[in-house]
C-alpha cells in the first residue's frame, strides 16, 4: 500500500506517532470529525487508521452502541493504535483497502483520513468501500492538498527532498500529496457509484514545539531520511541542519503555528 518512502513499520511507526501524530494527524482528525454527520450511526468502519489519532475521536464522537471497526494494512500501526487507545470497544482489524475483508452492505459510514492516496488502484479502493457500505451509507475521506499550497510541507519537499533526488522518479516522494484535484476526487466517487458527491477544500492550523521536531518528523526519524542516506550517507546531517535553519527563519525558533490544507470528499451509496 505504501512505497518505501512512506512505509511505517517497527520503530518508524513509533516515530510516526510521536512526531507526525501531533503535527499533522491530530489537528486533521478534529477537522475531519466535523464532516462525519450525526452520531446516531450503528456501524462505522475506519480505513487506514494508522496509530489511531482519528480512531480515538471517532470513539468519543459516536455512542457506545455504535460498533467501530478500525482497519489498517500495517500490523505495527494497528498494534500501536490498540496499545495507545486501550479500548476494547474498538475492533481492530488488518485490511487492504483494495480487498476489504467485509461482507457487502456491512457499514453505515466509512471514514478514511489520508489513506486513499497510497492505493495502487484507487478506483478499486473506492469501489470496495462502495461495496461494503449499506444502501444510503456514506463515505467521508480526506486527502492533502498539493505541497505548493502547504507552506511548511512545500519548504521541506521543494527546497530539500525533491532537489536532492533530481533526475530520479520524484513521484514516489509526492504520493501523500498526489490527490489534490477536486475534479479527480469527484470522478473517483462517481465512477465507483457514489451519489450526492462533494469535495470541500479545508484549511486549518497546527503547531510545532520547534523546527527540530519538524525535521525529526519529516527527515531524521522518517523513512525519507533513510532514502537520503541510501543515496549519500553523509547528506542527512547537513540537510537536517539546513532544514532546521530555514524552518526557524520562516516559522520561528520555538513553538510556532502553521497552516495546513486538505480536501474532504463525501459520497453516498
C-alpha positions as CSV (number, residue, x, y, z in Angstrom):
1,X,0.0,0.0,0.0
2,X,2.9,2.4,0.8
3,X,6.1,2.8,-1.0
4,X,9.4,2.6,0.9
5,X,9.5,6.4,1.4
6,X,6.2,6.2,3.4
7,X,6.2,2.7,4.8
8,X,6.0,2.8,8.6
9,X,6.8,-0.4,10.5
10,X,8.6,-1.1,13.7
11,X,10.4,2.0,15.1
12,X,9.2,4.0,12.2
13,X,5.6,3.5,13.4
14,X,6.6,4.8,16.9
15,X,8.3,7.8,15.4
16,X,5.3,8.5,13.1
17,X,3.1,8.6,16.2
18,X,5.5,10.7,18.2
19,X,6.4,13.3,15.7
20,X,3.9,13.4,12.8
21,X,0.9,12.4,15.0
22,X,0.6,15.8,16.9
23,X,2.0,17.7,13.9
24,X,-0.4,16.6,11.2
25,X,-2.9,13.9,12.2
26,X,-4.3,15.2,15.5
27,X,-5.5,18.6,14.1
28,X,-6.6,16.9,10.9
29,X,-8.7,14.4,12.9
30,X,-10.5,17.1,14.7
31,X,-11.2,18.9,11.4
32,X,-12.5,15.7,9.7
33,X,-14.8,14.9,12.6
34,X,-16.9,17.9,11.7
35,X,-17.9,16.2,8.4
36,X,-18.9,12.8,9.6
37,X,-22.5,13.8,10.2
38,X,-24.9,12.9,13.1
39,X,-23.6,10.4,15.6
40,X,-26.5,8.1,15.5
41,X,-24.8,5.6,13.3
42,X,-24.9,1.9,14.0
43,X,-21.7,0.6,12.3
44,X,-18.6,2.6,11.4
45,X,-15.5,1.5,9.5
46,X,-12.3,3.5,9.6
47,X,-9.8,2.7,6.8
48,X,-6.1,3.4,7.2
49,X,-6.4,4.1,10.9
50,X,-2.7,4.4,11.4
51,X,-1.7,4.9,15.0
52,X,-5.3,5.7,16.0
53,X,-5.4,9.5,16.0
54,X,-8.7,9.7,14.3
55,X,-9.9,6.5,15.9
56,X,-9.8,8.0,19.4
57,X,-12.0,10.9,18.3
58,X,-14.5,8.6,16.4
59,X,-14.9,6.5,19.6
60,X,-15.7,9.6,21.7
61,X,-17.9,11.1,19.0
62,X,-20.2,8.0,18.5
63,X,-22.2,6.5,21.3
64,X,-21.1,3.3,22.9
65,X,-23.8,1.4,21.0
66,X,-22.0,2.2,17.7
67,X,-19.8,-0.6,16.5
68,X,-16.4,0.9,15.4
69,X,-14.1,-1.1,13.3
70,X,-10.6,0.4,12.8
71,X,-8.5,-1.1,10.0
72,X,-5.1,-0.7,8.5
73,X,-2.8,-2.7,6.3
74,X,0.1,-2.4,8.7
75,X,0.1,-4.7,11.7
76,X,2.6,-2.5,13.5
77,X,0.3,0.5,13.1
78,X,-2.7,-1.4,14.4
79,X,-0.8,-2.8,17.4
80,X,0.4,0.8,18.3
81,X,-3.2,2.1,18.0
82,X,-4.5,-0.7,20.1
83,X,-1.9,-0.3,22.8
84,X,-2.4,3.5,22.9
85,X,-6.2,3.6,23.0
86,X,-6.7,0.6,25.3
87,X,-10.4,0.5,24.3
88,X,-11.9,-3.0,24.0
89,X,-15.0,-1.5,22.3
90,X,-12.9,-0.8,19.2
91,X,-12.5,-3.7,16.9
92,X,-9.1,-3.5,15.2
93,X,-8.5,-5.5,12.0
94,X,-5.9,-5.7,9.4
95,X,-7.3,-4.9,6.0
96,X,-6.2,-4.0,2.5
97,X,-8.5,-1.2,1.3
98,X,-8.4,-2.7,-2.2
99,X,-9.7,-6.0,-0.9
100,X,-11.7,-5.3,2.2
101,X,-12.4,-8.5,4.3
102,X,-16.0,-7.5,5.0
103,X,-19.4,-8.6,3.5
104,X,-21.4,-6.4,1.2
105,X,-23.7,-3.8,2.8
106,X,-21.9,-4.0,6.2
107,X,-21.3,-0.4,7.3
108,X,-23.4,2.7,7.6
109,X,-20.3,5.0,7.4
110,X,-16.8,4.6,6.2
111,X,-14.1,7.2,7.2
112,X,-10.6,7.5,5.9
113,X,-8.0,10.1,6.9
114,X,-5.1,10.3,4.3
115,X,-5.1,6.7,3.2
116,X,-6.6,6.5,-0.2
117,X,-3.7,8.3,-1.9
118,X,-1.5,5.2,-1.2
119,X,-3.7,2.7,-3.1
120,X,-2.0,1.4,-6.3
121,X,-5.5,1.1,-7.8
122,X,-7.5,3.9,-6.3
123,X,-10.8,3.3,-8.2
124,X,-10.7,-0.3,-6.9
125,X,-10.5,1.0,-3.4
126,X,-13.4,3.4,-3.9
127,X,-15.4,0.5,-5.4
128,X,-14.6,-1.7,-2.4
129,X,-15.8,1.0,0.0
130,X,-19.0,1.3,-2.0
131,X,-19.5,-2.5,-1.8
132,X,-19.2,-2.7,2.0
133,X,-21.5,0.3,2.6
134,X,-25.1,-0.2,3.2
135,X,-27.6,1.5,0.8
136,X,-27.7,5.1,2.0
137,X,-24.4,4.8,3.7
138,X,-21.7,7.5,3.4
139,X,-18.0,7.7,2.7
140,X,-16.1,10.6,4.3
141,X,-12.4,10.9,3.5
142,X,-9.6,13.4,3.4
143,X,-6.6,14.0,1.2
144,X,-3.8,16.5,1.4
145,X,-3.6,19.5,-0.9
146,X,-0.5,19.9,-3.1
147,X,2.8,20.6,-1.5
148,X,2.8,24.0,-3.2
149,X,-0.2,25.1,-1.2
150,X,1.1,24.0,2.2
151,X,4.0,26.3,3.2
152,X,5.7,24.1,5.7
153,X,5.4,20.9,3.6
154,X,6.4,22.9,0.5
155,X,9.6,24.1,2.2
156,X,10.6,20.6,3.1
157,X,9.9,18.9,-0.2
158,X,10.5,21.7,-2.8
159,X,13.7,23.0,-1.2
160,X,15.2,19.8,0.1
161,X,13.8,16.4,-0.8
162,X,12.9,16.9,-4.5
163,X,16.1,18.8,-5.4
164,X,18.3,16.1,-3.7
165,X,16.7,13.4,-5.9
166,X,16.6,15.5,-9.0
167,X,16.8,13.3,-12.1
168,X,15.0,10.4,-10.5
169,X,11.4,9.5,-10.4
170,X,10.1,12.1,-7.9
171,X,6.5,11.0,-7.9
172,X,7.3,8.4,-5.2
173,X,8.0,11.3,-2.7
174,X,4.8,13.1,-3.5
175,X,2.3,10.2,-3.1
176,X,0.7,11.7,0.1
177,X,0.1,14.9,-1.8
178,X,-1.0,13.4,-5.1
179,X,-4.8,13.6,-4.8
180,X,-5.5,17.3,-4.6
181,X,-7.6,17.9,-7.7
182,X,-11.3,18.2,-6.8
183,X,-12.4,17.0,-10.2
184,X,-10.4,13.8,-10.0
185,X,-11.7,13.1,-6.5
186,X,-15.3,13.7,-7.7
187,X,-14.7,11.5,-10.6
188,X,-13.4,8.6,-8.5
189,X,-16.5,8.9,-6.3
190,X,-18.9,8.9,-9.2
191,X,-17.1,6.1,-11.1
192,X,-17.4,3.9,-8.0
193,X,-21.1,4.5,-7.9
194,X,-21.5,7.2,-5.3
195,X,-24.1,9.9,-5.5
196,X,-24.5,13.2,-3.6
197,X,-20.8,13.7,-4.1
198,X,-18.9,16.7,-2.9
199,X,-15.3,17.7,-2.4
200,X,-14.6,20.5,0.1
201,X,-11.3,22.3,0.5
202,X,-10.3,22.9,4.1
203,X,-7.7,25.0,5.8
204,X,-6.7,24.6,9.5
205,X,-3.8,25.3,11.8
206,X,-1.4,23.2,13.6
207,X,1.6,23.9,15.8
208,X,5.1,22.5,16.5
209,X,7.2,22.8,19.6
210,X,10.3,23.6,17.5
211,X,11.8,23.4,14.0
212,X,13.8,20.4,15.2
213,X,10.6,18.4,15.9
214,X,9.5,19.0,12.3
215,X,12.9,17.9,11.0
216,X,12.7,14.8,13.1
217,X,9.2,14.0,11.9
218,X,9.9,14.5,8.2
219,X,13.5,13.5,7.8
220,X,15.7,12.3,10.7
221,X,13.1,9.9,12.2
222,X,11.2,9.3,8.9
223,X,11.8,6.7,6.1
224,X,12.6,9.7,3.9
225,X,15.8,10.1,5.9
226,X,16.8,6.5,5.0
227,X,16.1,7.3,1.4
228,X,18.6,10.2,1.6
229,X,21.1,8.1,3.4
230,X,20.9,5.4,0.9
231,X,22.0,7.8,-1.8
232,X,24.5,9.7,0.3
233,X,25.1,8.7,4.0
234,X,26.9,11.9,4.6
235,X,24.0,14.1,3.4
236,X,21.4,13.5,6.2
237,X,23.1,15.6,8.9
238,X,23.8,18.7,6.9
239,X,20.4,18.5,5.3
240,X,18.7,18.3,8.7
241,X,20.7,21.3,10.0
242,X,19.9,23.4,7.0
243,X,16.2,22.4,7.0
244,X,16.0,23.3,10.7
245,X,17.7,26.7,10.0
246,X,15.2,27.6,7.2
247,X,12.2,26.4,9.2
248,X,13.3,28.7,12.0
249,X,13.7,31.6,9.7
250,X,10.2,31.0,8.2
251,X,8.2,30.0,11.3
252,X,10.3,30.8,14.4
253,X,12.9,29.1,16.6
254,X,10.5,27.6,19.2
255,X,6.8,26.9,19.4
256,X,5.1,28.1,16.2
257,X,1.7,27.8,14.4
258,X,1.4,27.0,10.7
259,X,-1.4,26.3,8.2
260,X,-2.4,23.0,6.7
261,X,-4.6,22.5,3.6
262,X,-6.5,19.4,2.6
263,X,-9.7,18.3,0.8
264,X,-12.6,16.3,2.2
265,X,-14.6,14.1,-0.1
266,X,-18.1,12.8,0.6
267,X,-20.3,10.4,-1.2
268,X,-23.4,8.4,-0.6
269,X,-24.3,4.9,-1.7
